[in-house]
Amino acid sequence: MTDQFIGVDVGTGSARAGVFDQAGTLLSTAKHDIAMHKDSGGIVEQSSTQIWDAVCHATRKAVTEAKIDPAHIRGIGFDATCSMVVRGRDGAPLPVGDPAHPERDVVVWMDHRAIEQAARINVEDHAVLKYVGGAISPEMQTPKLLWLKENRPETYQAAGHFFDLTDFLGWMATDSLARSSCTVTCKWTYLAHECRWDPEYFRAIALGDIADDAFARIGTMIVEPGTALGSGLTAKAAEQLGLVPGTAVAAGLIDAHAGGVGTVGAGGGAEDPTSCLAYVFGTSSCTMTTTRDPAFVPGVWGPYFSAMVPGAWLSEGGQSAAGAAIDHLVSMHPAWTEARQRAQAAGQPLPVWLANTALEASESASDAVFLARDLHVVPEFLGNRAPFADPHARAVVMGQGMDTGTESLVALYVAGICGLGYGLRQIVEIQAAHGAPVGTIAISGGAGQHPLIRQLLADATGLPVETTTCPEPVLLGSAILGAVAAGRFPDIRSAMPAMSRVAQVFQPSGNTVRGVHDRRFDAFLKLQSTARDIRRVTRQVTQ
């Protein structure tokens, strides 16, 4: 029996576990849902206790489904959303919102409560911001820390540990307080290329107590992804997970970055992480571009050192709403209820039904763009993450008539997918102009699995879109970390082509279709720019 490895992915709504062999073959998966609390003011919270329980349920079930001896599991890796977990000095959960709910100790990544704090931090224009694309985002952790200090001082003062969710999982598994260079560099302003925090930044933004405490509450031991944590699984964690004590546990990754590890170095492709952009398309979208040297791209997060591929630099873009943006877009159409009923009757999720219907109405996947006709969508319902770092941006829909049938809903769906593609193209082109070019796109994530979407993205960007053999590349990315921590591979670079393979390449269409997308891309840029101008003018009038 060969060795096996487990990858655990904690997304926004569920925890998933996958069991893999040393060749990267997926043997089994399991999933357990996670609850989420939303409130006005951009509040989104979860319970880390419930998240850990979900991780344990999913892991036990995945091992059972694989019909293997837990003793053959040599390593486990975690990835998670970049949410912030707050625990007391005794390790107990602390409330990040309503004091009556101490179990809600997680500020979820999409929580935008700290918009005002982020704006104040950006006014400081500290040198650290150079490494987050020039502006801090309310999705990142220092604005959220500042919000807690100002609005929940009791929780802030009582906190002994502020974890990124991935690092929290590593702590629960091993008792290690080590943080991954991925999480702290991408979301906490750690300067991995200099192996240090910048105390002057924290003092400048009114978080000087964090620096005065020698950063003990946010991490003093920073390690690269894939590093073995502590002595492996503790006896308690092993019992909870249904595994063996001492099993190697890897320092983890943010979920999107795990998708990058599972795709950009795949065998059968270029096998060069610097030539391939990772595009993780789920509830949100994330683009990750690896470079040998730092590339400073306005509005694109980073450059981050050793945040995904150790020893390399990473530029990170994407949008706060992608799959969620399409869901919201189509829900506003009069035919949404009818389409949902027809999708349920067909046993398909609505997005799949819409994509299938678009394919049936077109001669080819590339020709589906003609269904959109005069419909244009800038799907920035939750702001623009890149390249403008503008959380106040909002969506634009142009060309919508009074049609109420499902045909016009399908057209709107196609226009929305194209809009996401043009936003991706915009990021690709801006990165290339600033020293971070790519030749291919590797796609992962649940919202990007349909062949129509993959072809439309290839056509919209003008770049080939690769898919991997493994249907769960995010889980695979975390399993790769587990394999490295267990010593099966010396490093992530050697593990990627050994455990991941390119399955299919969607080539961009040329001729007429390319011309249509070029013109639609120009329209996208004009609508996006016009929306910013209008918002600027109307705000001046109302102030």
Secondary structure as UniProt FT lines:
FT   STRAND          4..10
FT   STRAND          14..21
FT   TURN            22..23
FT   STRAND          26..33
FT   STRAND          37..39
FT   TURN            40..42
FT   STRAND          43..46
FT   HELIX           48..66
FT   HELIX           70..72
FT   STRAND          73..80
FT   STRAND          84..88
FT   TURN            89..90
FT   TURN            99..100
FT   TURN            102..103
FT   STRAND          106..107
FT   TURN            109..110
FT   TURN            113..114
FT   HELIX           115..124
FT   HELIX           127..132
FT   TURN            133..134
FT   TURN            138..139
FT   HELIX           141..151
FT   HELIX           153..158
FT   STRAND          159..164
FT   HELIX           165..174
FT   STRAND          179..180
FT   HELIX           181..187
FT   TURN            192..195
FT   HELIX           199..204
FT   TURN            205..206
FT   HELIX           208..212
FT   TURN            213..218
FT   STRAND          222..223
FT   TURN            225..226
FT   TURN            230..231
FT   HELIX           235..241
FT   TURN            245..246
FT   STRAND          248..254
FT   HELIX           255..261
FT   TURN            262..265
FT   TURN            268..270
FT   HELIX           273..275
FT   STRAND          276..281
FT   STRAND          285..291
FT   TURN            298..299
FT   STRAND          301..305
FT   TURN            310..311
FT   STRAND          313..319
FT   HELIX           323..331
FT   TURN            334..335
FT   HELIX           336..345
FT   TURN            346..347
FT   HELIX           350..360
FT   HELIX           366..368
FT   HELIX           369..372
FT   TURN            373..374
FT   STRAND          376..378
FT   TURN            381..382
FT   TURN            391..392
FT   STRAND          396..398
FT   HELIX           406..433
FT   TURN            434..435
FT   STRAND          440..444
FT   HELIX           446..448
FT   HELIX           451..461
FT   STRAND          465..468
FT   HELIX           473..485
FT   TURN            486..487
FT   HELIX           492..499
FT   STRAND          501..506
FT   HELIX           511..542
//
